[in-house]
Amino acid sequence: MNKNRLEAFSDGVLAIVITIMVLELHVPAEPTWPALLHELPTFLSYVLSFVYVGIYWNNHHHMLHLAGRINGGVLWANLHLLFWLSLFPFTTRWINDAGLAQVPVLVYGLNLLLAAIAYYILKLALIRQQGRGGALEEAMGRDWKGKGSPALYIAGMALTFVNPILGIATYAAVAALWLIPDRRVERFLAHA
């Protein structure tokens, strides 16, 4: 199967996820700096979730660029990823409404963990479709960030029991790790 519809559908879903998240932002109740400051936690949680959606979109794009054709297993693995990403607006909003309470921060971390696992499953499905030694497997290499991120999400969830802010800080640190440009695909394509 051709991958164009999968890419277009995924782009559309991620655009809707971002739209839903931005619609959750509210204008301050008053035209004052304190009122704006009151909305800062909501804005910062939106920024973190937006960055995560951007990271997934960027890496999804790179991964599919190296994929030749897809099959039904890849389609289902992609839907699995999109399901967990589509919950970002819900878990982000719950953190905002609950004021960084423990359970919502834990659920947000669980959402991040399950999205990371789904992304890994999608990567494996694409590699399986290409066959061992294919372009994607070669470009990904050891994928230490992909394999290490779930452990960091679990650590962030554990730290949430100490203080929810430590959990959020850990999730933000993982996002920062992924913001460091990953040039594996570009390097692979340049040398291919």
Backbone as JSON Lines, residues from 0, in Angstrom:
{"i":0,"aa":"M","n":[0.83,-1.19,0.0],"ca":[0.0,0.0,0.0],"c":[0.88,1.25,0.0]}
{"i":1,"aa":"N","n":[0.33,2.28,-0.55],"ca":[0.99,3.57,-0.57],"c":[0.82,4.24,0.8]}
{"i":2,"aa":"K","n":[1.8,4.99,1.22],"ca":[1.78,5.61,2.56],"c":[1.17,7.01,2.58]}
{"i":3,"aa":"N","n":[0.8,7.55,1.42],"ca":[0.33,8.95,1.37],"c":[-0.92,9.2,2.2]}
{"i":4,"aa":"R","n":[-1.88,8.28,2.15],"ca":[-3.11,8.49,2.93],"c":[-2.82,8.43,4.42]}
{"i":5,"aa":"L","n":[-1.92,7.52,4.83],"ca":[-1.56,7.42,6.24],"c":[-0.92,8.73,6.71]}
{"i":6,"aa":"E","n":[-0.04,9.28,5.91],"ca":[0.61,10.55,6.28],"c":[-0.41,11.68,6.37]}
{"i":7,"aa":"A","n":[-1.3,11.77,5.37],"ca":[-2.29,12.85,5.36],"c":[-3.25,12.72,6.55]}
{"i":8,"aa":"F","n":[-3.7,11.5,6.82],"ca":[-4.6,11.28,7.95],"c":[-3.92,11.65,9.27]}
{"i":9,"aa":"S","n":[-2.69,11.2,9.43],"ca":[-1.94,11.48,10.67],"c":[-1.74,12.98,10.84]}
{"i":10,"aa":"D","n":[-1.39,13.67,9.77],"ca":[-1.22,15.12,9.85],"c":[-2.52,15.8,10.26]}
{"i":11,"aa":"G","n":[-3.64,15.33,9.71],"ca":[-4.94,15.9,10.06],"c":[-5.29,15.68,11.52]}
{"i":12,"aa":"V","n":[-5.06,14.46,12.01],"ca":[-5.36,14.17,13.41],"c":[-4.51,15.04,14.33]}
{"i":13,"aa":"L","n":[-3.23,15.16,14.03],"ca":[-2.35,15.95,14.89],"c":[-2.73,17.44,14.84]}
{"i":14,"aa":"A","n":[-3.18,17.91,13.68],"ca":[-3.64,19.3,13.59],"c":[-4.88,19.51,14.46]}
{"i":15,"aa":"I","n":[-5.77,18.53,14.48],"ca":[-6.97,18.63,15.32],"c":[-6.58,18.59,16.8]}
{"i":16,"aa":"V","n":[-5.63,17.74,17.16],"ca":[-5.17,17.67,18.56],"c":[-4.66,19.03,19.01]}
{"i":17,"aa":"I","n":[-3.85,19.66,18.19],"ca":[-3.31,20.99,18.54],"c":[-4.45,22.01,18.62]}
{"i":18,"aa":"T","n":[-5.39,21.94,17.7],"ca":[-6.51,22.87,17.71],"c":[-7.33,22.72,18.99]}
{"i":19,"aa":"I","n":[-7.6,21.48,19.38],"ca":[-8.36,21.27,20.62],"c":[-7.61,21.83,21.81]}
{"i":20,"aa":"M","n":[-6.3,21.62,21.84],"ca":[-5.51,22.13,22.98],"c":[-5.54,23.65,23.03]}
{"i":21,"aa":"V","n":[-5.41,24.3,21.88],"ca":[-5.39,25.77,21.9],"c":[-6.77,26.33,22.26]}
{"i":22,"aa":"L","n":[-7.82,25.6,21.92],"ca":[-9.16,26.07,22.29],"c":[-9.39,26.0,23.8]}
{"i":23,"aa":"E","n":[-8.57,25.23,24.49],"ca":[-8.66,25.14,25.95],"c":[-8.01,26.35,26.65]}
{"i":24,"aa":"L","n":[-7.24,27.14,25.9],"ca":[-6.64,28.34,26.48],"c":[-7.73,29.41,26.59]}
{"i":25,"aa":"H","n":[-7.73,30.08,27.71],"ca":[-8.75,31.1,27.94],"c":[-8.1,32.47,28.07]}
{"i":26,"aa":"V","n":[-8.81,33.46,27.6],"ca":[-8.36,34.84,27.74],"c":[-8.48,35.21,29.21]}
{"i":27,"aa":"P","n":[-7.51,35.95,29.75],"ca":[-7.61,36.35,31.16],"c":[-8.93,37.08,31.43]}
{"i":28,"aa":"A","n":[-9.42,36.92,32.66],"ca":[-10.7,37.51,33.05],"c":[-10.65,39.03,33.04]}
{"i":29,"aa":"E","n":[-9.48,39.6,33.3],"ca":[-9.33,41.06,33.34],"c":[-8.13,41.46,32.5]}
{"i":30,"aa":"P","n":[-8.09,42.69,32.02],"ca":[-6.95,43.14,31.21],"c":[-5.78,43.62,32.09]}
{"i":31,"aa":"T","n":[-5.32,42.74,32.96],"ca":[-4.24,43.1,33.88],"c":[-3.14,42.05,33.83]}
{"i":32,"aa":"W","n":[-1.95,42.46,34.29],"ca":[-0.83,41.51,34.37],"c":[-1.1,40.38,35.36]}
{"i":33,"aa":"P","n":[-1.66,40.67,36.53],"ca":[-1.97,39.56,37.45],"c":[-2.95,38.54,36.85]}
{"i":34,"aa":"A","n":[-3.91,39.01,36.07],"ca":[-4.86,38.09,35.44],"c":[-4.15,37.22,34.39]}
{"i":35,"aa":"L","n":[-3.22,37.83,33.67],"ca":[-2.43,37.08,32.7],"c":[-1.54,36.07,33.42]}
{"i":36,"aa":"L","n":[-0.94,36.49,34.51],"ca":[-0.09,35.61,35.31],"c":[-0.89,34.42,35.85]}
{"i":37,"aa":"H","n":[-2.14,34.66,36.17],"ca":[-3.01,33.59,36.66],"c":[-3.19,32.48,35.6]}
{"i":38,"aa":"E","n":[-3.15,32.84,34.33],"ca":[-3.31,31.87,33.23],"c":[-1.99,31.22,32.82]}
{"i":39,"aa":"L","n":[-0.88,31.63,33.43],"ca":[0.44,31.11,33.04],"c":[0.56,29.59,33.18]}
{"i":40,"aa":"P","n":[0.11,28.96,34.26],"ca":[0.24,27.5,34.34],"c":[-0.48,26.78,33.2]}
{"i":41,"aa":"T","n":[-1.66,27.27,32.84],"ca":[-2.4,26.68,31.72],"c":[-1.61,26.83,30.43]}
{"i":42,"aa":"F","n":[-1.04,28.01,30.21],"ca":[-0.25,28.25,29.01],"c":[0.98,27.36,28.97]}
{"i":43,"aa":"L","n":[1.66,27.21,30.1],"ca":[2.87,26.38,30.13],"c":[2.56,24.91,29.88]}
{"i":44,"aa":"S","n":[1.45,24.42,30.41],"ca":[1.08,23.03,30.14],"c":[0.71,22.85,28.67]}
{"i":45,"aa":"Y","n":[0.09,23.87,28.07],"ca":[-0.19,23.84,26.64],"c":[1.12,23.8,25.85]}
{"i":46,"aa":"V","n":[2.09,24.62,26.25],"ca":[3.38,24.63,25.55],"c":[4.03,23.25,25.61]}
{"i":47,"aa":"L","n":[4.04,22.63,26.78],"ca":[4.65,21.31,26.91],"c":[3.95,20.29,26.01]}
{"i":48,"aa":"S","n":[2.64,20.27,26.03],"ca":[1.91,19.32,25.19],"c":[2.08,19.64,23.71]}
{"i":49,"aa":"F","n":[2.1,20.92,23.35],"ca":[2.34,21.31,21.96],"c":[3.7,20.82,21.5]}
{"i":50,"aa":"V","n":[4.71,20.99,22.35],"ca":[6.06,20.52,22.01],"c":[6.05,19.01,21.79]}
{"i":51,"aa":"Y","n":[5.36,18.29,22.65],"ca":[5.28,16.83,22.47],"c":[4.6,16.46,21.15]}
{"i":52,"aa":"V","n":[3.5,17.1,20.82],"ca":[2.84,16.81,19.55],"c":[3.79,17.15,18.4]}
{"i":53,"aa":"G","n":[4.5,18.26,18.5],"ca":[5.46,18.63,17.47],"c":[6.59,17.61,17.33]}
{"i":54,"aa":"I","n":[7.07,17.1,18.44],"ca":[8.13,16.09,18.42],"c":[7.62,14.83,17.7]}
{"i":55,"aa":"Y","n":[6.43,14.39,18.08],"ca":[5.88,13.2,17.42],"c":[5.63,13.44,15.94]}
{"i":56,"aa":"W","n":[5.1,14.6,15.59],"ca":[4.85,14.9,14.18],"c":[6.17,14.88,13.4]}
{"i":57,"aa":"N","n":[7.18,15.54,13.93],"ca":[8.48,15.62,13.25],"c":[9.09,14.24,13.07]}
{"i":58,"aa":"N","n":[9.13,13.45,14.14],"ca":[9.74,12.12,14.06],"c":[8.9,11.17,13.21]}
{"i":59,"aa":"H","n":[7.59,11.3,13.27],"ca":[6.69,10.51,12.43],"c":[6.99,10.8,10.96]}
{"i":60,"aa":"H","n":[7.15,12.08,10.64],"ca":[7.46,12.49,9.27],"c":[8.78,11.87,8.8]}
{"i":61,"aa":"H","n":[9.8,11.96,9.64],"ca":[11.1,11.38,9.27],"c":[11.01,9.87,9.09]}
{"i":62,"aa":"M","n":[10.32,9.23,10.01],"ca":[10.22,7.77,9.95],"c":[9.49,7.34,8.68]}
{"i":63,"aa":"L","n":[8.39,7.99,8.36],"ca":[7.63,7.61,7.17],"c":[8.37,7.97,5.89]}
{"i":64,"aa":"H","n":[9.22,8.97,5.96],"ca":[10.01,9.33,4.79],"c":[10.88,8.15,4.34]}
{"i":65,"aa":"L","n":[11.37,7.39,5.31],"ca":[12.21,6.24,4.99],"c":[11.43,4.97,4.7]}
{"i":66,"aa":"A","n":[10.15,4.98,5.01],"ca":[9.33,3.8,4.76],"c":[8.93,3.76,3.3]}
{"i":67,"aa":"G","n":[9.05,2.61,2.71],"ca":[8.62,2.47,1.31],"c":[7.12,2.34,1.24]}
{"i":68,"aa":"R","n":[6.65,1.14,1.43],"ca":[5.23,0.87,1.42],"c":[4.78,0.45,2.81]}
{"i":69,"aa":"I","n":[3.49,0.44,3.01],"ca":[2.94,0.07,4.32],"c":[1.99,-1.11,4.16]}
{"i":70,"aa":"N","n":[1.57,-1.67,5.28],"ca":[0.6,-2.75,5.26],"c":[-0.43,-2.5,6.36]}
{"i":71,"aa":"G","n":[-1.35,-3.44,6.53],"ca":[-2.4,-3.29,7.54],"c":[-1.85,-3.17,8.94]}
{"i":72,"aa":"G","n":[-0.78,-3.92,9.25],"ca":[-0.17,-3.83,10.58],"c":[0.34,-2.43,10.87]}
{"i":73,"aa":"V","n":[0.92,-1.79,9.87],"ca":[1.41,-0.42,10.04],"c":[0.24,0.54,10.25]}
{"i":74,"aa":"L","n":[-0.84,0.33,9.5],"ca":[-2.02,1.19,9.67],"c":[-2.55,1.11,11.1]}
{"i":75,"aa":"W","n":[-2.65,-0.11,11.64],"ca":[-3.15,-0.27,13.01],"c":[-2.17,0.29,14.04]}
{"i":76,"aa":"A","n":[-0.89,0.08,13.8],"ca":[0.11,0.63,14.73],"c":[0.05,2.15,14.72]}
{"i":77,"aa":"N","n":[-0.19,2.75,13.56],"ca":[-0.29,4.2,13.46],"c":[-1.54,4.7,14.18]}
{"i":78,"aa":"L","n":[-2.66,3.99,14.03],"ca":[-3.88,4.37,14.75],"c":[-3.68,4.26,16.26]}
{"i":79,"aa":"H","n":[-2.94,3.25,16.67],"ca":[-2.62,3.08,18.09],"c":[-1.88,4.31,18.61]}
{"i":80,"aa":"L","n":[-0.89,4.77,17.87],"ca":[-0.16,5.99,18.25],"c":[-1.09,7.19,18.28]}
{"i":81,"aa":"L","n":[-1.88,7.35,17.24],"ca":[-2.78,8.52,17.17],"c":[-3.79,8.52,18.31]}
{"i":82,"aa":"F","n":[-4.22,7.33,18.75],"ca":[-5.14,7.27,19.88],"c":[-4.52,7.92,21.11]}
{"i":83,"aa":"W","n":[-3.3,7.53,21.46],"ca":[-2.67,8.07,22.66],"c":[-2.37,9.56,22.5]}
{"i":84,"aa":"L","n":[-1.98,9.98,21.3],"ca":[-1.74,11.4,21.08],"c":[-3.04,12.2,21.16]}
{"i":85,"aa":"S","n":[-4.15,11.59,20.75],"ca":[-5.43,12.31,20.8],"c":[-5.9,12.55,22.23]}
{"i":86,"aa":"L","n":[-5.32,11.85,23.2],"ca":[-5.68,12.08,24.6],"c":[-4.89,13.22,25.24]}
{"i":87,"aa":"F","n":[-3.89,13.77,24.55],"ca":[-3.13,14.88,25.11],"c":[-4.0,16.05,25.54]}
{"i":88,"aa":"P","n":[-4.99,16.49,24.73],"ca":[-5.82,17.6,25.2],"c":[-6.55,17.29,26.51]}
{"i":89,"aa":"F","n":[-7.03,16.06,26.66],"ca":[-7.73,15.66,27.88],"c":[-6.79,15.69,29.09]}
{"i":90,"aa":"T","n":[-5.64,15.04,28.97],"ca":[-4.74,14.96,30.13],"c":[-4.13,16.32,30.44]}
{"i":91,"aa":"T","n":[-3.9,17.13,29.42],"ca":[-3.38,18.48,29.64],"c":[-4.42,19.33,30.38]}
{"i":92,"aa":"R","n":[-5.66,19.23,29.95],"ca":[-6.72,20.0,30.58],"c":[-6.94,19.57,32.03]}
{"i":93,"aa":"W","n":[-6.83,18.27,32.29],"ca":[-7.03,17.77,33.65],"c":[-5.95,18.32,34.58]}
{"i":94,"aa":"I","n":[-4.72,18.38,34.11],"ca":[-3.65,18.98,34.91],"c":[-4.01,20.43,35.24]}
{"i":95,"aa":"N","n":[-4.48,21.15,34.24],"ca":[-4.83,22.57,34.45],"c":[-5.97,22.73,35.44]}
{"i":96,"aa":"D","n":[-7.02,21.95,35.24],"ca":[-8.2,22.08,36.1],"c":[-7.91,21.66,37.54]}
{"i":97,"aa":"A","n":[-7.02,20.69,37.72],"ca":[-6.73,20.16,39.05],"c":[-5.59,20.9,39.75]}
{"i":98,"aa":"G","n":[-4.94,21.82,39.05],"ca":[-3.87,22.59,39.67],"c":[-2.65,21.76,40.03]}
{"i":99,"aa":"L","n":[-2.18,20.96,39.1],"ca":[-0.98,20.11,39.3],"c":[-1.16,19.1,40.44]}
{"i":100,"aa":"A","n":[-2.33,18.53,40.53],"ca":[-2.57,17.49,41.53],"c":[-1.89,16.19,41.1]}
{"i":101,"aa":"Q","n":[-1.64,15.33,42.06],"ca":[-0.87,14.11,41.83],"c":[-1.47,13.19,40.76]}
{"i":102,"aa":"V","n":[-2.73,12.85,40.88],"ca":[-3.33,11.88,39.96],"c":[-3.33,12.39,38.51]}
{"i":103,"aa":"P","n":[-3.74,13.63,38.23],"ca":[-3.68,14.09,36.85],"c":[-2.25,14.11,36.28]}
{"i":104,"aa":"V","n":[-1.27,14.46,37.1],"ca":[0.12,14.46,36.62],"c":[0.58,13.03,36.34]}
{"i":105,"aa":"L","n":[0.15,12.08,37.18],"ca":[0.45,10.67,36.92],"c":[-0.19,10.2,35.62]}
{"i":106,"aa":"V","n":[-1.44,10.56,35.41],"ca":[-2.14,10.15,34.19],"c":[-1.5,10.8,32.97]}
{"i":107,"aa":"Y","n":[-1.07,12.04,33.09],"ca":[-0.35,12.7,31.99],"c":[0.92,11.92,31.66]}
{"i":108,"aa":"G","n":[1.66,11.53,32.68],"ca":[2.87,10.73,32.47],"c":[2.55,9.39,31.84]}
{"i":109,"aa":"L","n":[1.45,8.77,32.27],"ca":[1.03,7.5,31.67],"c":[0.68,7.71,30.2]}
{"i":110,"aa":"N","n":[0.03,8.81,29.89],"ca":[-0.3,9.15,28.51],"c":[0.98,9.28,27.67]}
{"i":111,"aa":"L","n":[1.98,9.98,28.23],"ca":[3.26,10.11,27.53],"c":[3.94,8.76,27.34]}
{"i":112,"aa":"L","n":[3.91,7.93,28.38],"ca":[4.52,6.6,28.31],"c":[3.85,5.75,27.24]}
{"i":113,"aa":"L","n":[2.53,5.73,27.22],"ca":[1.82,4.9,26.26],"c":[1.99,5.41,24.83]}
{"i":114,"aa":"A","n":[2.09,6.72,24.65],"ca":[2.38,7.26,23.31],"c":[3.77,6.84,22.87]}
{"i":115,"aa":"A","n":[4.74,6.86,23.78],"ca":[6.11,6.44,23.44],"c":[6.15,4.96,23.05]}
{"i":116,"aa":"I","n":[5.43,4.14,23.79],"ca":[5.38,2.71,23.47],"c":[4.71,2.5,22.11]}
{"i":117,"aa":"A","n":[3.63,3.24,21.86],"ca":[2.94,3.12,20.57],"c":[3.84,3.55,19.42]}
{"i":118,"aa":"Y","n":[4.62,4.6,19.63],"ca":[5.55,5.05,18.59],"c":[6.59,3.96,18.31]}
{"i":119,"aa":"Y","n":[7.09,3.33,19.36],"ca":[8.07,2.26,19.21],"c":[7.46,1.07,18.45]}
{"i":120,"aa":"I","n":[6.2,0.75,18.75],"ca":[5.51,-0.33,18.04],"c":[5.36,0.02,16.56]}
{"i":121,"aa":"L","n":[5.02,1.28,16.27],"ca":[4.92,1.72,14.87],"c":[6.27,1.59,14.17]}
{"i":122,"aa":"K","n":[7.32,1.99,14.85],"ca":[8.66,1.87,14.26],"c":[8.98,0.41,13.95]}
{"i":123,"aa":"L","n":[8.68,-0.48,14.88],"ca":[8.94,-1.9,14.65],"c":[8.1,-2.44,13.49]}
{"i":124,"aa":"A","n":[6.84,-2.01,13.39],"ca":[5.98,-2.46,12.29],"c":[6.53,-1.99,10.95]}
{"i":125,"aa":"L","n":[7.03,-0.75,10.9],"ca":[7.61,-0.25,9.65],"c":[8.9,-0.99,9.3]}
{"i":126,"aa":"I","n":[9.72,-1.27,10.3],"ca":[10.95,-2.02,10.06],"c":[10.61,-3.43,9.57]}
{"i":127,"aa":"R","n":[9.63,-4.06,10.19],"ca":[9.21,-5.4,9.78],"c":[8.71,-5.39,8.34]}
{"i":128,"aa":"Q","n":[7.96,-4.34,7.96],"ca":[7.44,-4.23,6.6],"c":[8.59,-4.07,5.6]}
{"i":129,"aa":"Q","n":[9.63,-3.33,5.97],"ca":[10.78,-3.13,5.08],"c":[11.68,-4.36,5.03]}
{"i":130,"aa":"G","n":[11.72,-5.08,6.11],"ca":[12.66,-6.18,6.22],"c":[13.89,-5.72,6.97]}
{"i":131,"aa":"R","n":[14.54,-6.66,7.63],"ca":[15.75,-6.35,8.41],"c":[16.81,-5.75,7.51]}
{"i":132,"aa":"G","n":[17.53,-4.78,8.07],"ca":[18.59,-4.12,7.32],"c":[18.09,-3.05,6.38]}
{"i":133,"aa":"G","n":[16.8,-2.69,6.49],"ca":[16.23,-1.67,5.63],"c":[16.7,-0.27,6.04]}
{"i":134,"aa":"A","n":[16.27,0.69,5.25],"ca":[16.71,2.08,5.46],"c":[16.33,2.6,6.84]}
{"i":135,"aa":"L","n":[15.11,2.32,7.29],"ca":[14.66,2.84,8.58],"c":[15.47,2.24,9.72]}
{"i":136,"aa":"E","n":[15.64,0.94,9.71],"ca":[16.41,0.29,10.78],"c":[17.84,0.82,10.81]}
{"i":137,"aa":"E","n":[18.42,0.98,9.64],"ca":[19.8,1.49,9.59],"c":[19.88,2.93,10.08]}
{"i":138,"aa":"A","n":[18.91,3.76,9.7],"ca":[18.92,5.17,10.11],"c":[18.69,5.32,11.6]}
{"i":139,"aa":"M","n":[17.82,4.49,12.18],"ca":[17.51,4.6,13.6],"c":[18.66,4.16,14.49]}
{"i":140,"aa":"G","n":[19.44,3.23,14.02],"ca":[20.57,2.77,14.84],"c":[20.09,2.2,16.16]}
{"i":141,"aa":"R","n":[20.78,2.52,17.21],"ca":[20.43,1.99,18.55],"c":[19.22,2.68,19.17]}
{"i":142,"aa":"D","n":[18.92,3.88,18.72],"ca":[17.74,4.62,19.18],"c":[17.68,4.73,20.7]}
{"i":143,"aa":"W","n":[18.75,5.23,21.29],"ca":[18.82,5.33,22.76],"c":[17.76,6.28,23.32]}
{"i":144,"aa":"K","n":[17.41,7.34,22.58],"ca":[16.36,8.23,23.09],"c":[15.01,7.53,23.1]}
{"i":145,"aa":"G","n":[14.73,6.78,22.04],"ca":[13.46,6.06,21.96],"c":[13.32,4.98,23.01]}
{"i":146,"aa":"K","n":[14.41,4.32,23.31],"ca":[14.37,3.25,24.31],"c":[14.47,3.8,25.74]}
{"i":147,"aa":"G","n":[15.13,4.93,25.91],"ca":[15.31,5.5,27.25],"c":[14.15,6.35,27.74]}
{"i":148,"aa":"S","n":[13.39,6.93,26.81],"ca":[12.29,7.81,27.2],"c":[11.25,7.13,28.07]}
{"i":149,"aa":"P","n":[10.82,5.9,27.75],"ca":[9.84,5.27,28.65],"c":[10.34,5.13,30.09]}
{"i":150,"aa":"A","n":[11.62,4.82,30.26],"ca":[12.17,4.73,31.62],"c":[12.11,6.08,32.32]}
{"i":151,"aa":"L","n":[12.37,7.15,31.57],"ca":[12.3,8.49,32.16],"c":[10.86,8.88,32.5]}
{"i":152,"aa":"Y","n":[9.9,8.47,31.67],"ca":[8.5,8.74,32.0],"c":[8.1,8.01,33.28]}
{"i":153,"aa":"I","n":[8.54,6.77,33.42],"ca":[8.25,6.01,34.64],"c":[8.9,6.69,35.84]}
{"i":154,"aa":"A","n":[10.13,7.17,35.67],"ca":[10.8,7.91,36.76],"c":[10.01,9.17,37.11]}
{"i":155,"aa":"G","n":[9.53,9.88,36.09],"ca":[8.72,11.08,36.33],"c":[7.44,10.75,37.07]}
{"i":156,"aa":"M","n":[6.83,9.63,36.72],"ca":[5.61,9.22,37.42],"c":[5.93,8.88,38.88]}
{"i":157,"aa":"A","n":[7.06,8.22,39.12],"ca":[7.45,7.91,40.5],"c":[7.73,9.19,41.28]}
{"i":158,"aa":"L","n":[8.4,10.15,40.64],"ca":[8.7,11.42,41.31],"c":[7.43,12.21,41.62]}
{"i":159,"aa":"T","n":[6.37,11.96,40.87],"ca":[5.1,12.63,41.12],"c":[4.56,12.28,42.5]}
{"i":160,"aa":"F","n":[4.9,11.1,43.01],"ca":[4.47,10.73,44.36],"c":[5.18,11.58,45.41]}
{"i":161,"aa":"V","n":[6.38,12.07,45.07],"ca":[7.11,12.96,45.97],"c":[6.53,14.37,45.86]}
{"i":162,"aa":"N","n":[6.43,14.84,44.59],"ca":[5.88,16.16,44.32],"c":[5.5,16.21,42.84]}
{"i":163,"aa":"P","n":[4.25,16.54,42.51],"ca":[3.84,16.57,41.11],"c":[4.7,17.49,40.22]}
{"i":164,"aa":"I","n":[5.25,18.54,40.8],"ca":[6.11,19.43,40.01],"c":[7.36,18.69,39.53]}
{"i":165,"aa":"L","n":[7.87,17.75,40.34],"ca":[9.03,16.95,39.92],"c":[8.66,16.06,38.74]}
{"i":166,"aa":"G","n":[7.45,15.54,38.74],"ca":[6.99,14.75,37.6],"c":[6.93,15.58,36.33]}
{"i":167,"aa":"I","n":[6.31,16.76,36.42],"ca":[6.22,17.66,35.27],"c":[7.62,18.06,34.79]}
{"i":168,"aa":"A","n":[8.52,18.34,35.74],"ca":[9.89,18.72,35.38],"c":[10.58,17.58,34.62]}
{"i":169,"aa":"T","n":[10.33,16.34,35.03],"ca":[10.92,15.2,34.33],"c":[10.35,15.08,32.92]}
{"i":170,"aa":"Y","n":[9.04,15.23,32.79],"ca":[8.42,15.17,31.46],"c":[8.96,16.28,30.55]}
{"i":171,"aa":"A","n":[9.17,17.45,31.13],"ca":[9.73,18.57,30.36],"c":[11.17,18.27,29.96]}
{"i":172,"aa":"A","n":[11.93,17.62,30.84],"ca":[13.32,17.26,30.52],"c":[13.38,16.26,29.36]}
{"i":173,"aa":"V","n":[12.45,15.32,29.34],"ca":[12.41,14.36,28.23],"c":[12.1,15.11,26.93]}
{"i":174,"aa":"A","n":[11.15,16.04,26.98],"ca":[10.84,16.83,25.79],"c":[12.06,17.61,25.32]}
{"i":175,"aa":"A","n":[12.8,18.2,26.26],"ca":[14.01,18.94,25.91],"c":[15.04,18.01,25.25]}
{"i":176,"aa":"L","n":[15.12,16.79,25.75],"ca":[16.04,15.81,25.16],"c":[15.69,15.56,23.69]}
{"i":177,"aa":"W","n":[14.4,15.5,23.4],"ca":[13.97,15.25,22.03],"c":[14.06,16.5,21.16]}
{"i":178,"aa":"L","n":[14.1,17.68,21.79],"ca":[14.24,18.9,21.0],"c":[15.64,19.06,20.44]}
{"i":179,"aa":"I","n":[16.59,18.39,21.06],"ca":[17.95,18.4,20.5],"c":[17.84,17.74,19.14]}
{"i":180,"aa":"P","n":[18.23,18.44,18.08],"ca":[18.02,17.89,16.74],"c":[18.61,16.49,16.57]}
{"i":181,"aa":"D","n":[17.79,15.6,16.04],"ca":[18.2,14.23,15.77],"c":[18.39,14.12,14.27]}
{"i":182,"aa":"R","n":[19.59,14.08,13.86],"ca":[19.92,14.13,12.43],"c":[20.13,12.75,11.81]}
{"i":183,"aa":"R","n":[19.69,11.69,12.48],"ca":[19.95,10.34,11.97],"c":[19.39,10.16,10.56]}
{"i":184,"aa":"V","n":[18.14,10.56,10.35],"ca":[17.52,10.36,9.05],"c":[18.2,11.22,8.01]}
{"i":185,"aa":"E","n":[18.45,12.5,8.34],"ca":[19.11,13.36,7.36],"c":[20.5,12.84,7.0]}
{"i":186,"aa":"R","n":[21.24,12.38,8.02],"ca":[22.57,11.81,7.75],"c":[22.48,10.59,6.86]}
{"i":187,"aa":"F","n":[21.5,9.73,7.17],"ca":[21.34,8.51,6.38],"c":[21.04,8.86,4.92]}
{"i":188,"aa":"L","n":[20.12,9.8,4.71],"ca":[19.74,10.18,3.35],"c":[20.9,10.86,2.61]}
{"i":189,"aa":"A","n":[21.7,11.63,3.34],"ca":[22.84,12.3,2.72],"c":[23.89,11.29,2.25]}
{"i":190,"aa":"H","n":[24.02,10.18,3.01],"ca":[25.04,9.19,2.65],"c":[24.49,8.09,1.74]}
{"i":191,"aa":"A","n":[23.18,8.05,1.57],"ca":[22.58,6.98,0.74],"c":[22.69,7.29,-0.73]}
